[in-house]
Amino acid sequence: MTPDEIRDLRQRTDMDQSAFGRLLRVGSTLVSFWENGHRTPTELQQVHLHKVRLSVERWEQEQARKRIWKEMALAALAGGLLGLTYFLDKDELPPGTSPPTD
């Protein structure tokens, strides 16, 4: 990973360098060195960074799916309410419904 990719990954986790370092079991100074291009992660550290990236990508995809489902549900609800309002304004009942009984 490039220094910019490491910084971007850390920022996507919403962690400071210290917390990100603890996640990877390295010090915050080493994270800073990686992000500034002064040091390169070892192969094992690259593997750990890759695993974190995959986890972040899965989490972001899940959040996007949840957002889409929420928007679809709200749109369906809004559409249903708009349709009901239309029929109520016309003093008609939607097809397939019966008047309420007292």
DSSP file (Angstrom, degrees, kcal/mol; ACC not computed):
  #  RESIDUE AA STRUCTURE BP1 BP2  ACC     N-H-->O    O-->H-N    N-H-->O    O-->H-N    TCO  KAPPA ALPHA  PHI   PSI    X-CA   Y-CA   Z-CA
    1    1 A M              0   0    0      0, 0.0    49,-0.0     0, 0.0    48,-0.0   0.000 360.0 360.0 360.0 144.1    0.0    0.0    0.0
    2    2 A T     >  -     0   0    0      1,-0.1     4,-2.3    38,-0.1     5,-0.2  -0.396 360.0-105.3 -79.5 163.4    1.2    3.5   -0.7
    3    3 A P  H  > S+     0   0    0      0, 0.0     4,-2.4     0, 0.0     5,-0.2   0.901 123.1  50.6 -55.4 -41.4    1.4    6.1    2.0
    4    4 A D  H  > S+     0   0    0      1,-0.2     4,-2.7     2,-0.2     5,-0.2   0.889 108.9  51.1 -65.2 -38.5   -1.7    7.8    0.7
    5    5 A E  H  > S+     0   0    0      2,-0.2     4,-2.5     1,-0.2    -1,-0.2   0.888 110.3  49.4 -65.5 -38.6   -3.6    4.5    0.7
    6    6 A I  H  X S+     0   0    0     -4,-2.3     4,-2.5     2,-0.2    -2,-0.2   0.934 112.9  46.5 -65.6 -45.7   -2.6    3.8    4.3
    7    7 A R  H  X S+     0   0    0     -4,-2.4     4,-2.6     2,-0.2    -2,-0.2   0.926 113.1  49.8 -61.4 -45.1   -3.7    7.3    5.4
    8    8 A D  H  X S+     0   0    0     -4,-2.7     4,-2.3     1,-0.2    -2,-0.2   0.911 110.6  50.0 -60.7 -43.3   -7.0    7.0    3.5
    9    9 A L  H  X S+     0   0    0     -4,-2.5     4,-1.3     2,-0.2    -1,-0.2   0.930 111.2  48.5 -61.9 -45.5   -7.6    3.6    5.1
   10   10 A R  H  <>S+     0   0    0     -4,-2.5     5,-1.6     1,-0.2     3,-0.4   0.920 112.0  49.1 -61.3 -43.3   -7.0    5.0    8.6
   11   11 A Q  H ><5S+     0   0    0     -4,-2.6     3,-1.1     1,-0.2    -1,-0.2   0.857 106.2  56.6 -66.4 -34.2   -9.3    7.9    7.9
   12   12 A R  H 3<5S+     0   0    0     -4,-2.3    -1,-0.2     1,-0.3    -2,-0.2   0.792 104.9  52.5 -66.6 -26.6  -12.0    5.6    6.7
   13   13 A T  T 3<5S-     0   0    0     -4,-1.3    -1,-0.3    -3,-0.4    -2,-0.2   0.553 109.4-129.4 -82.3  -6.9  -11.8    3.7   10.0
   14   14 A D  T < 5 +     0   0    0     -3,-1.1     2,-0.3    -4,-0.4    -3,-0.2   0.872  62.9 134.7  59.7  39.3  -12.3    7.1   11.7
   15   15 A M      < -     0   0    0     -5,-1.6    -1,-0.2     4,-0.0    -2,-0.1  -0.871  54.6-127.3-116.3 149.9   -9.2    6.4   13.9
   16   16 A D     >  -     0   0    0     -2,-0.3     4,-2.6    -3,-0.1     5,-0.2  -0.375  42.2 -94.8 -81.4 175.1   -6.3    8.5   14.9
   17   17 A Q  H  > S+     0   0    0      1,-0.2     4,-2.3     2,-0.2     5,-0.1   0.846 124.5  53.9 -62.4 -33.7   -2.8    7.2   14.3
   18   18 A S  H  > S+     0   0    0      2,-0.2     4,-2.2     1,-0.2    -1,-0.2   0.946 111.9  42.3 -66.5 -48.8   -2.6    5.9   17.9
   19   19 A A  H  > S+     0   0    0      2,-0.2     4,-2.2     1,-0.2    -2,-0.2   0.903 115.1  50.9 -65.0 -41.1   -5.8    3.8   17.7
   20   20 A F  H  X S+     0   0    0     -4,-2.6     4,-1.8     1,-0.2    -1,-0.2   0.902 109.5  51.3 -63.7 -40.2   -4.9    2.6   14.2
   21   21 A G  H  X>S+     0   0    0     -4,-2.3     5,-3.1    -5,-0.2     4,-0.7   0.912 108.1  51.2 -61.9 -43.2   -1.5    1.5   15.4
   22   22 A R  H ><5S+     0   0    0     -4,-2.2     3,-0.6     3,-0.2    -1,-0.2   0.900 107.3  54.1 -61.4 -39.3   -3.1   -0.4   18.3
   23   23 A L  H 3<5S+     0   0    0     -4,-2.2    -1,-0.2     1,-0.2    -2,-0.2   0.893 116.9  36.9 -59.0 -39.8   -5.4   -2.2   15.9
   24   24 A L  H 3<5S-     0   0    0     -4,-1.8    -1,-0.2     2,-0.2    -2,-0.2   0.419 114.0-117.6 -93.9   0.3   -2.3   -3.2   13.9
   25   25 A R  T <<5S+     0   0    0     -4,-0.7     2,-0.3    -3,-0.6    -3,-0.2   0.881  78.6 109.3  62.6  41.3   -0.2   -3.8   17.0
   26   26 A V  S   <S-     0   0    0     -5,-3.1    -1,-0.3    -8,-0.1    -2,-0.2  -0.886  72.8 -92.2-134.4 168.1    2.4   -1.1   16.0
   27   27 A G     >  -     0   0    0     -2,-0.3     4,-1.7     1,-0.1     3,-0.2  -0.383  29.3-116.6 -80.6 160.5    3.1    2.3   17.5
   28   28 A S  H  > S+     0   0    0      1,-0.2     4,-2.4     2,-0.2     5,-0.1   0.810 114.6  60.9 -65.4 -29.4    1.6    5.5   16.3
   29   29 A T  H  > S+     0   0    0      2,-0.2     4,-2.4     1,-0.2    -1,-0.2   0.907 103.7  49.2 -64.4 -40.6    5.0    6.7   15.2
   30   30 A L  H  > S+     0   0    0      2,-0.2     4,-2.6    -3,-0.2    -2,-0.2   0.905 109.2  51.9 -65.9 -40.4    5.3    3.8   12.8
   31   31 A V  H  X S+     0   0    0     -4,-1.7     4,-2.6     1,-0.2    -2,-0.2   0.929 110.3  49.5 -59.8 -43.7    1.9    4.6   11.4
   32   32 A S  H  X S+     0   0    0     -4,-2.4     4,-1.8     1,-0.2     6,-0.2   0.913 109.6  51.1 -60.8 -43.0    3.0    8.2   10.9
   33   33 A F  H  X>S+     0   0    0     -4,-2.4     5,-2.2     2,-0.2     6,-1.1   0.913 110.8  49.0 -60.6 -43.0    6.2    7.0    9.1
   34   34 A W  H ><5S+     0   0    0     -4,-2.6     3,-1.2     1,-0.2    -2,-0.2   0.948 111.8  48.5 -59.8 -49.1    4.1    4.8    6.8
   35   35 A E  H 3<5S+     0   0    0     -4,-2.6    -1,-0.2     1,-0.3    -2,-0.2   0.784 114.8  45.1 -65.8 -27.7    1.7    7.7    6.0
   36   36 A N  H 3<5S-     0   0    0     -4,-1.8    -1,-0.3    -5,-0.2    -2,-0.2   0.416 113.3-115.6 -95.9   0.9    4.6   10.1    5.3
   37   37 A G  T <<5S+     0   0    0     -3,-1.2    -3,-0.2    -4,-0.5    -4,-0.1   0.631  82.3 119.9  77.6  13.9    6.6    7.5    3.2
   38   38 A H  S   <S+     0   0    0     -5,-2.2     2,-0.3    -6,-0.2    -4,-0.2   0.741  80.4  20.6 -82.0 -23.2    9.5    7.3    5.6
   39   39 A R  S    S-     0   0    0     -6,-1.1    -2,-0.2    -9,-0.1    -1,-0.1  -0.953  71.5-137.3-139.3 158.7    9.0    3.6    6.2
   40   40 A T        -     0   0    0     -2,-0.3    -6,-0.1    -3,-0.1   -38,-0.1  -0.960  31.0-108.9-116.9 135.5    7.3    0.8    4.3
   41   41 A P        -     0   0    0      0, 0.0   -10,-0.0     0, 0.0     5,-0.0  -0.300  36.2-114.3 -60.3 145.0    5.2   -1.8    6.1
   42   42 A T     >  -     0   0    0      1,-0.1     4,-2.6     4,-0.0     5,-0.2  -0.170  35.1 -96.4 -67.8 172.6    6.7   -5.3    6.3
   43   43 A E  H  > S+     0   0    0      1,-0.2     4,-2.1     2,-0.2     5,-0.1   0.921 127.8  48.5 -59.4 -44.0    5.0   -8.1    4.4
   44   44 A L  H  > S+     0   0    0      1,-0.2     4,-2.1     2,-0.2    -1,-0.2   0.905 111.7  49.2 -63.7 -41.2    3.1   -9.2    7.6
   45   45 A Q  H  > S+     0   0    0      1,-0.2     4,-2.6     2,-0.2    -1,-0.2   0.869 108.5  54.1 -65.8 -35.5    2.1   -5.6    8.2
   46   46 A Q  H  X S+     0   0    0     -4,-2.6     4,-2.6     2,-0.2    -2,-0.2   0.902 106.8  51.9 -62.4 -40.9    0.9   -5.4    4.6
   47   47 A V  H  X S+     0   0    0     -4,-2.1     4,-2.2     2,-0.2    -2,-0.2   0.934 111.0  47.3 -60.7 -45.9   -1.2   -8.5    5.2
   48   48 A H  H  X S+     0   0    0     -4,-2.1     4,-2.2     1,-0.2    -2,-0.2   0.904 111.7  50.2 -63.3 -41.5   -2.8   -6.9    8.3
   49   49 A L  H  X S+     0   0    0     -4,-2.6     4,-2.6     1,-0.2    -1,-0.2   0.904 109.5  51.6 -62.2 -41.0   -3.4   -3.7    6.4
   50   50 A H  H  X S+     0   0    0     -4,-2.6     4,-2.5     2,-0.2    -2,-0.2   0.903 108.9  50.5 -62.3 -41.9   -5.1   -5.7    3.6
   51   51 A K  H  X S+     0   0    0     -4,-2.2     4,-2.2     2,-0.2    -1,-0.2   0.897 110.6  49.1 -63.9 -40.1   -7.4   -7.4    6.1
   52   52 A V  H  X S+     0   0    0     -4,-2.2     4,-2.7     2,-0.2    -2,-0.2   0.928 110.3  51.6 -63.9 -43.8   -8.4   -4.1    7.6
   53   53 A R  H  X S+     0   0    0     -4,-2.6     4,-2.6     1,-0.2    -2,-0.2   0.916 109.7  49.1 -59.7 -43.6   -9.1   -2.7    4.2
   54   54 A L  H  X S+     0   0    0     -4,-2.5     4,-2.5     1,-0.2    -1,-0.2   0.910 111.6  49.4 -62.4 -42.0  -11.3   -5.7    3.3
   55   55 A S  H  X S+     0   0    0     -4,-2.2     4,-2.4     2,-0.2    -2,-0.2   0.914 111.9  48.0 -63.0 -43.0  -13.2   -5.3    6.6
   56   56 A V  H  X S+     0   0    0     -4,-2.7     4,-2.7     2,-0.2    -2,-0.2   0.911 111.4  50.4 -64.6 -42.3  -13.7   -1.6    6.0
   57   57 A E  H  X S+     0   0    0     -4,-2.6     4,-2.3     2,-0.2    -2,-0.2   0.909 111.0  48.6 -63.6 -41.9  -14.9   -2.3    2.4
   58   58 A R  H  X S+     0   0    0     -4,-2.5     4,-2.4     2,-0.2    -1,-0.2   0.923 112.5  48.6 -62.3 -43.6  -17.4   -4.9    3.6
   59   59 A W  H  X S+     0   0    0     -4,-2.4     4,-2.4     1,-0.2    -2,-0.2   0.917 111.8  49.0 -63.1 -43.6  -18.7   -2.5    6.3
   60   60 A E  H  X S+     0   0    0     -4,-2.7     4,-2.2     1,-0.2    -1,-0.2   0.890 111.2  50.1 -64.0 -39.1  -19.1    0.3    3.8
   61   61 A Q  H  X S+     0   0    0     -4,-2.3     4,-2.5     2,-0.2    -1,-0.2   0.910 110.7  49.4 -65.1 -41.7  -20.9   -2.0    1.4
   62   62 A E  H  X S+     0   0    0     -4,-2.4     4,-2.5     2,-0.2    -2,-0.2   0.906 110.6  50.1 -63.7 -41.7  -23.3   -3.1    4.2
   63   63 A Q  H  X S+     0   0    0     -4,-2.4     4,-2.3     2,-0.2    -1,-0.2   0.894 110.5  50.2 -63.6 -39.2  -23.9    0.5    5.2
   64   64 A A  H  X S+     0   0    0     -4,-2.2     4,-2.4     2,-0.2    -2,-0.2   0.913 110.5  49.7 -64.8 -42.4  -24.7    1.4    1.5
   65   65 A R  H  X S+     0   0    0     -4,-2.5     4,-2.6     1,-0.2    -2,-0.2   0.920 111.1  49.3 -61.1 -43.9  -27.1   -1.6    1.3
   66   66 A K  H  X S+     0   0    0     -4,-2.5     4,-2.4     1,-0.2    -1,-0.2   0.900 110.5  50.8 -62.5 -40.8  -28.9   -0.5    4.4
   67   67 A R  H  X S+     0   0    0     -4,-2.3     4,-2.6     2,-0.2    -1,-0.2   0.916 110.9  48.7 -62.6 -43.3  -29.1    3.1    3.1
   68   68 A I  H  X S+     0   0    0     -4,-2.4     4,-2.6     2,-0.2    -2,-0.2   0.931 112.3  47.5 -63.8 -46.1  -30.6    1.9   -0.1
   69   69 A W  H  X S+     0   0    0     -4,-2.6     4,-2.6     2,-0.2    -1,-0.2   0.900 112.3  50.2 -62.3 -40.5  -33.2   -0.4    1.6
   70   70 A K  H  X S+     0   0    0     -4,-2.4     4,-2.6     2,-0.2    -2,-0.2   0.930 111.7  47.7 -63.2 -45.3  -34.1    2.4    4.0
   71   71 A E  H  X S+     0   0    0     -4,-2.6     4,-2.4     1,-0.2    -2,-0.2   0.896 112.6  49.4 -63.0 -40.1  -34.6    4.8    1.1
   72   72 A M  H  X S+     0   0    0     -4,-2.6     4,-2.6     2,-0.2    -2,-0.2   0.911 111.6  48.7 -65.2 -41.7  -36.7    2.3   -0.8
   73   73 A A  H  X S+     0   0    0     -4,-2.6     4,-2.6     2,-0.2    -2,-0.2   0.917 112.7  47.8 -64.6 -42.6  -38.9    1.6    2.2
   74   74 A L  H  X S+     0   0    0     -4,-2.6     4,-2.9     2,-0.2    -2,-0.2   0.898 112.1  49.6 -65.1 -39.3  -39.4    5.3    2.8
   75   75 A A  H  X S+     0   0    0     -4,-2.4     4,-2.8     2,-0.2    -2,-0.2   0.909 112.2  47.9 -65.1 -41.2  -40.2    5.8   -0.9
   76   76 A A  H  X S+     0   0    0     -4,-2.6     4,-2.6     2,-0.2    -2,-0.2   0.917 113.8  47.4 -65.0 -42.5  -42.7    3.0   -0.8
   77   77 A L  H  X S+     0   0    0     -4,-2.6     4,-2.6     2,-0.2    -2,-0.2   0.934 113.4  47.4 -63.5 -45.8  -44.2    4.4    2.4
   78   78 A A  H  X S+     0   0    0     -4,-2.9     4,-2.6     1,-0.2    -2,-0.2   0.912 112.3  50.2 -62.3 -42.2  -44.4    7.8    0.9
   79   79 A G  H  X S+     0   0    0     -4,-2.8     4,-2.4     2,-0.2    -1,-0.2   0.908 111.3  48.7 -62.5 -41.8  -46.0    6.5   -2.3
   80   80 A G  H  X S+     0   0    0     -4,-2.6     4,-2.4     2,-0.2    -2,-0.2   0.905 112.7  47.5 -64.8 -41.4  -48.5    4.5   -0.3
   81   81 A L  H  X S+     0   0    0     -4,-2.6     4,-2.6     2,-0.2    -2,-0.2   0.892 111.5  50.5 -67.4 -38.8  -49.4    7.6    1.8
   82   82 A L  H  X S+     0   0    0     -4,-2.6     4,-2.2    -5,-0.2    -2,-0.2   0.913 111.5  48.6 -64.4 -41.2  -49.7    9.7   -1.3
   83   83 A G  H  X S+     0   0    0     -4,-2.4     4,-2.0     2,-0.2    -2,-0.2   0.917 112.3  47.8 -64.1 -43.0  -52.0    7.2   -2.9
   84   84 A L  H  X S+     0   0    0     -4,-2.4     4,-2.6     1,-0.2     5,-0.2   0.906 110.6  52.0 -64.1 -42.1  -54.2    6.9    0.2
   85   85 A T  H  X S+     0   0    0     -4,-2.6     4,-2.5     1,-0.2    -1,-0.2   0.900 107.2  53.7 -60.6 -41.2  -54.3   10.7    0.4
   86   86 A Y  H  X S+     0   0    0     -4,-2.2     4,-1.2     1,-0.2    -1,-0.2   0.940 112.1  43.3 -59.0 -48.2  -55.4   10.9   -3.2
   87   87 A F  H  <>S+     0   0    0     -4,-2.0     5,-2.8     1,-0.2    -2,-0.2   0.881 113.5  51.3 -67.7 -38.0  -58.3    8.5   -2.6
   88   88 A L  H ><5S+     0   0    0     -4,-2.6     3,-1.2     1,-0.2    -1,-0.2   0.886 107.2  53.5 -67.0 -37.3  -59.3   10.1    0.6
   89   89 A D  H 3<5S+     0   0    0     -4,-2.5    -1,-0.2     1,-0.3    -2,-0.2   0.811 110.7  47.2 -65.1 -28.5  -59.4   13.5   -1.1
   90   90 A K  T 3<5S-     0   0    0     -4,-1.2    -1,-0.3    -5,-0.2    -2,-0.2   0.360 112.0-120.7 -93.1   5.0  -61.7   12.0   -3.7
   91   91 A D  T < 5S+     0   0    0     -3,-1.2     2,-0.3     1,-0.2    -3,-0.2   0.855  75.4 121.9  54.9  36.6  -64.0   10.4   -1.0
   92   92 A E      < -     0   0    0     -5,-2.8    -1,-0.2    -6,-0.1    -2,-0.2  -0.876  61.1-125.0-122.6 158.1  -63.2    7.1   -2.6
   93   93 A L        -     0   0    0     -2,-0.3     3,-0.1    -3,-0.1     4,-0.1  -0.783  34.0-101.8 -99.0 146.8  -61.7    3.9   -1.2
   94   94 A P    >   -     0   0    0      0, 0.0     3,-1.5     0, 0.0    -1,-0.1  -0.336  54.1 -84.1 -61.0 149.1  -58.6    2.3   -2.7
   95   95 A P  T 3  S+     0   0    0      0, 0.0     3,-0.1     0, 0.0    -3,-0.0  -0.253 115.4  24.1 -54.3 139.2  -59.5   -0.8   -4.8
   96   96 A G  T 3  S+     0   0    0      1,-0.3     2,-0.3    -3,-0.1     0, 0.0   0.551 100.6 107.2  82.9   8.5  -59.8   -3.9   -2.8
   97   97 A T    <   -     0   0    0     -3,-1.5    -1,-0.3    -4,-0.1    -4,-0.1  -0.833  54.2-148.5-116.5 157.9  -60.6   -2.2    0.5
   98   98 A S        -     0   0    0     -2,-0.3     3,-0.1    -3,-0.1     0, 0.0  -0.876  31.2 -92.5-121.6 157.0  -63.9   -1.9    2.3
   99   99 A P        -     0   0    0      0, 0.0     2,-0.1     0, 0.0    -1,-0.0  -0.305  50.0 -97.8 -66.1 151.0  -65.2    0.9    4.5
  100  100 A P        -     0   0    0      0, 0.0     2,-0.4     0, 0.0     0, 0.0  -0.392  35.2-135.7 -67.9 146.9  -64.5    0.7    8.2
  101  101 A T              0   0    0      1,-0.1    -3,-0.0    -3,-0.1     0, 0.0  -0.842 360.0 360.0-104.0 141.7  -67.3   -0.7   10.4
  102  102 A D              0   0    0     -2,-0.4    -1,-0.1     0, 0.0     0, 0.0   0.447 360.0 360.0 -90.8 360.0  -68.3    0.9   13.6
